[in-house]
Amino acid sequence: MNDFDVGRRIDKGKFGHVYLVRCRRTQMICAMKILSKRKAINTKVERQVEREVTIQYNLRHANILRLFAYFYDRKKIYLVLEYAAKGDLYKHMRRQQPPRFREPVAAYYMSQICRAVQYLHKQCVIHRDIKPENMLLTLDNVVKLADFGWSVHCPQSSRRETFCGTLDYIAPEVVDSEKYDFGVDIWGIGVLLYELVAGVPPFDIEGEMKASTYRRIRTVEYTFPKHMSSDARDLIRGFLQRSAELRTQLEDALAHAWMQRIEKDPT
């Protein structure tokens, strides 16, 4: 810790806080995530934290938040992360009027997200928690995929059974406790695209119980808002297929007509 000047707290998490810091040697501004060992042990997520650190530390992509360094002492774990000054995509979306992105702006962000996940899958990593809160923005509007707490590295076999993720984004095969693979991230990208353009996720209706959301996910039951273009609808349908094998692959998504509507300067 003597290598850093610690500034204000910029985020609060379940197991600790995130601070703005400056490296004394390089003068580089970073984010430092400080995790409590005791809380991690009490909630039995030690393996999850270890996996998060190991995976993120070895990733190198323009649209993935860089983990520069990590260290620990008797009580805490310290992660030195790339700083994305604009915060997460969800908060950025809610500040719009109405609280959603225009389609060319959404396409600008989605193209970066698709490339990040495409890189992950080539590295045999499943993210398993795609959502706008885990997409951070730099001052230059570069998307940085973050939070690898649920990620898994699977070089031998991509088949997994762990029930994890965020309710609105969970794929049908996870809901039904089936084995799954990289397809859960493709499903998550479809839900994300819908939410960025519609302002709300497709399967959650405010005030209803979890069971209702799970039922709609299982049956892929959702409707499109009137303002959504036919190209956006077509791409979302491709992502949100009940069968993971039928979902649009990221390479094809990046070549889709909707993705060509990118607005280069979303500010």
C-alpha positions as CSV (number, residue, x, y, z in Angstrom):
1,M,0.0,0.0,0.0
2,N,3.0,2.3,0.4
3,D,3.3,2.4,-3.4
4,F,-0.1,4.2,-3.7
5,D,-1.7,7.5,-2.7
6,V,-5.4,6.6,-1.9
7,G,-8.1,9.0,-2.9
8,R,-11.9,8.9,-2.7
9,R,-14.1,5.8,-2.6
10,I,-15.7,5.4,-6.0
11,D,-17.7,2.2,-5.5
12,K,-19.0,-0.1,-2.8
13,G,-19.3,-3.9,-3.2
14,K,-20.5,-6.9,-1.2
15,F,-17.0,-7.8,0.0
16,G,-15.3,-4.4,0.0
17,H,-14.8,-1.0,-1.6
18,V,-13.2,0.5,-4.7
19,Y,-10.9,3.6,-4.3
20,L,-9.3,5.9,-6.7
21,V,-5.5,5.6,-6.3
22,R,-2.3,7.0,-7.8
23,C,0.8,4.9,-8.2
24,R,3.6,7.0,-6.7
25,R,6.3,5.6,-9.0
26,T,4.5,6.1,-12.3
27,Q,1.9,8.7,-11.3
28,M,-0.7,6.5,-13.1
29,I,-4.3,6.8,-11.9
30,C,-6.0,3.4,-11.1
31,A,-8.9,1.9,-9.3
32,M,-8.1,-0.2,-6.2
33,K,-10.6,-2.9,-5.2
34,I,-10.0,-3.8,-1.5
35,L,-11.7,-7.1,-0.5
36,S,-12.2,-8.4,3.1
37,K,-10.7,-11.9,3.6
38,R,-13.0,-12.4,6.5
39,K,-16.2,-11.7,4.5
40,A,-15.0,-13.9,1.6
41,I,-14.3,-16.8,4.0
42,N,-17.6,-16.3,5.9
43,T,-19.6,-16.4,2.6
44,K,-17.5,-19.2,1.2
45,V,-16.4,-17.4,-1.9
46,E,-12.6,-17.8,-1.5
47,R,-12.4,-20.0,-4.7
48,Q,-14.5,-17.5,-6.6
49,V,-12.2,-14.6,-5.6
50,E,-9.1,-16.6,-6.5
51,R,-10.7,-17.5,-9.9
52,E,-11.6,-13.9,-10.6
53,V,-8.0,-12.7,-9.9
54,T,-6.4,-15.5,-11.9
55,I,-8.6,-15.0,-15.0
56,Q,-8.6,-11.2,-15.1
57,Y,-4.9,-10.9,-14.5
58,N,-4.2,-12.9,-17.7
59,L,-6.6,-11.1,-20.1
60,R,-5.3,-8.5,-22.6
61,H,-8.0,-6.8,-24.7
62,A,-8.9,-3.2,-25.4
63,N,-12.5,-3.8,-24.2
64,I,-11.7,-5.8,-21.0
65,L,-10.8,-4.0,-17.8
66,R,-7.1,-4.6,-17.1
67,L,-6.0,-6.0,-13.7
68,F,-2.5,-4.6,-13.4
69,A,-1.5,-6.1,-10.1
70,Y,-2.7,-7.7,-6.9
71,F,-1.3,-8.3,-3.4
72,Y,-2.6,-9.1,0.0
73,D,-2.0,-9.0,3.8
74,R,-3.5,-10.7,6.8
75,K,-6.9,-9.1,6.5
76,K,-7.3,-7.7,2.9
77,I,-6.9,-8.5,-0.8
78,Y,-5.9,-5.6,-3.0
79,L,-6.6,-5.5,-6.8
80,V,-5.1,-2.7,-8.8
81,L,-7.4,-2.1,-11.8
82,E,-7.7,0.1,-14.9
83,Y,-9.8,3.2,-14.1
84,A,-12.9,3.7,-16.2
85,A,-13.9,7.3,-15.3
86,K,-17.4,7.3,-16.6
87,G,-18.6,4.5,-14.5
88,D,-20.9,1.6,-15.6
89,L,-23.2,1.5,-18.6
90,Y,-26.3,1.0,-16.6
91,K,-26.0,4.3,-14.8
92,H,-25.0,6.0,-18.1
93,M,-28.1,4.6,-19.7
94,R,-30.4,5.7,-16.9
95,R,-29.2,9.3,-17.3
96,Q,-30.5,9.4,-20.9
97,Q,-33.9,10.9,-21.6
98,P,-35.8,8.6,-22.1
99,P,-33.6,6.2,-20.1
100,R,-32.4,4.2,-23.0
101,F,-29.8,4.5,-25.8
102,R,-30.6,5.5,-29.4
103,E,-29.9,2.5,-31.6
104,P,-26.7,3.9,-33.3
105,V,-25.3,4.6,-29.8
106,A,-26.3,1.1,-28.5
107,A,-24.7,-0.4,-31.6
108,Y,-21.5,1.5,-30.8
109,Y,-21.3,0.0,-27.3
110,M,-22.6,-3.5,-28.4
111,S,-19.9,-3.9,-31.1
112,Q,-17.2,-3.4,-28.4
113,I,-18.9,-5.8,-26.0
114,C,-19.2,-8.5,-28.7
115,R,-15.5,-8.2,-29.5
116,A,-14.6,-8.5,-25.8
117,V,-16.7,-11.6,-25.3
118,Q,-15.4,-13.1,-28.6
119,Y,-11.9,-12.7,-27.2
120,L,-12.9,-14.3,-23.9
121,H,-14.4,-17.3,-25.6
122,K,-11.2,-17.7,-27.6
123,Q,-9.3,-17.8,-24.3
124,C,-11.7,-20.5,-23.1
125,V,-13.4,-18.2,-20.5
126,I,-17.1,-18.0,-19.9
127,H,-18.0,-14.7,-18.2
128,R,-21.4,-15.8,-16.9
129,D,-22.6,-12.4,-15.7
130,I,-23.1,-10.2,-18.7
131,K,-25.1,-7.1,-17.7
132,P,-24.8,-3.3,-18.1
133,E,-23.5,-2.9,-14.5
134,N,-20.5,-4.9,-15.5
135,M,-19.7,-2.8,-18.5
136,L,-17.6,0.3,-17.6
137,L,-16.9,3.4,-19.8
138,T,-13.7,5.4,-20.1
139,L,-13.6,9.1,-20.8
140,D,-13.2,8.2,-24.5
141,N,-16.4,6.0,-24.5
142,V,-14.5,2.8,-24.7
143,V,-16.4,-0.1,-23.1
144,K,-14.5,-2.2,-20.6
145,L,-16.0,-5.5,-19.6
146,A,-15.4,-6.0,-15.9
147,D,-16.3,-8.1,-12.8
148,F,-15.0,-11.6,-13.4
149,G,-16.4,-13.0,-10.1
150,W,-18.6,-15.6,-11.8
151,S,-16.2,-16.3,-14.7
152,V,-14.7,-19.7,-15.3
153,H,-11.7,-20.8,-17.4
154,C,-12.5,-24.1,-19.1
155,P,-9.7,-25.2,-21.5
156,Q,-10.6,-29.0,-21.2
157,S,-14.4,-28.9,-21.3
158,S,-16.7,-25.9,-21.6
159,R,-19.7,-27.8,-20.1
160,R,-20.7,-26.4,-16.7
161,E,-23.6,-26.8,-14.3
162,T,-23.2,-24.1,-11.6
163,F,-26.3,-21.9,-11.2
164,C,-25.0,-18.4,-11.3
165,G,-25.5,-15.0,-12.8
166,T,-28.1,-12.2,-12.5
167,L,-31.8,-13.0,-12.6
168,D,-32.8,-11.0,-15.7
169,Y,-29.9,-12.3,-17.7
170,I,-29.9,-16.0,-16.8
171,A,-30.1,-18.3,-19.8
172,P,-32.9,-20.9,-20.0
173,E,-30.5,-23.8,-19.8
174,V,-29.2,-22.4,-16.5
175,V,-32.8,-21.9,-15.2
176,D,-33.5,-25.6,-16.0
177,S,-30.3,-26.8,-14.3
178,E,-29.0,-28.2,-17.6
179,K,-25.3,-28.3,-18.5
180,Y,-24.3,-25.2,-20.5
181,D,-21.3,-23.6,-22.2
182,F,-20.3,-20.4,-24.0
183,G,-23.9,-20.0,-25.2
184,V,-24.9,-18.5,-21.9
185,D,-22.8,-15.4,-22.7
186,I,-24.5,-15.1,-26.1
187,W,-27.9,-15.2,-24.4
188,G,-26.7,-12.5,-22.0
189,I,-25.6,-10.3,-24.9
190,G,-29.1,-10.6,-26.4
191,V,-30.7,-9.5,-23.1
192,L,-28.2,-6.7,-22.9
193,L,-28.9,-5.5,-26.4
194,Y,-32.6,-5.5,-25.7
195,E,-32.2,-3.5,-22.4
196,L,-29.9,-0.9,-23.9
197,V,-32.4,-0.2,-26.7
198,A,-35.7,-0.7,-24.7
199,G,-34.5,0.7,-21.3
200,V,-35.7,-2.5,-19.5
201,P,-34.8,-6.2,-19.7
202,P,-37.1,-8.4,-21.8
203,F,-38.2,-11.0,-19.2
204,D,-38.7,-9.0,-16.0
205,I,-42.1,-7.3,-15.3
206,E,-41.9,-4.9,-12.4
207,G,-43.8,-6.1,-9.4
208,E,-43.9,-9.8,-10.4
209,M,-42.3,-12.7,-8.6
210,K,-39.0,-14.4,-9.6
211,A,-41.0,-17.5,-10.7
212,S,-42.8,-15.5,-13.4
213,T,-39.4,-14.2,-14.7
214,Y,-38.0,-17.8,-14.8
215,R,-41.1,-19.0,-16.7
216,R,-40.8,-16.3,-19.3
217,I,-37.1,-17.1,-19.7
218,R,-37.8,-20.8,-20.1
219,T,-40.5,-20.2,-22.8
220,V,-38.6,-17.2,-24.3
221,E,-41.7,-15.0,-23.8
222,Y,-41.1,-11.3,-24.5
223,T,-42.4,-8.5,-26.6
224,F,-40.7,-5.6,-28.5
225,P,-41.5,-2.0,-27.9
226,K,-42.9,-0.2,-30.9
227,H,-39.9,2.2,-31.3
228,M,-37.5,-0.7,-31.8
229,S,-36.3,-1.2,-35.4
230,S,-36.7,-4.3,-37.4
231,D,-33.0,-4.9,-37.6
232,A,-32.6,-4.7,-33.8
233,R,-35.5,-7.1,-33.4
234,D,-33.9,-9.5,-35.9
235,L,-30.6,-9.5,-34.0
236,I,-32.2,-9.9,-30.6
237,R,-34.3,-12.9,-31.9
238,G,-31.0,-14.5,-33.1
239,F,-29.4,-14.2,-29.7
240,L,-32.4,-15.2,-27.7
241,Q,-32.9,-18.7,-29.0
242,R,-34.0,-21.4,-26.5
243,S,-31.4,-23.8,-28.0
244,A,-27.9,-22.5,-27.4
245,E,-26.8,-24.1,-30.7
246,L,-29.2,-21.9,-32.7
247,R,-28.0,-18.6,-31.2
248,T,-26.4,-16.1,-33.5
249,Q,-22.6,-16.3,-33.2
250,L,-20.6,-13.2,-32.4
251,E,-18.8,-13.1,-35.7
252,D,-22.1,-13.1,-37.5
253,A,-23.6,-10.5,-35.1
254,L,-20.7,-8.1,-35.8
255,A,-21.5,-8.4,-39.5
256,H,-25.3,-7.9,-39.0
257,A,-27.0,-4.9,-40.6
258,W,-27.9,-3.4,-37.2
259,M,-24.3,-3.3,-36.1
260,Q,-23.4,-1.2,-39.2
261,R,-25.5,1.6,-37.8
262,I,-22.8,2.5,-35.3
263,E,-22.6,6.1,-34.3
264,K,-18.9,6.8,-34.0
265,D,-19.2,9.6,-31.4
266,P,-21.9,8.6,-28.9
267,T,-21.4,11.8,-26.8
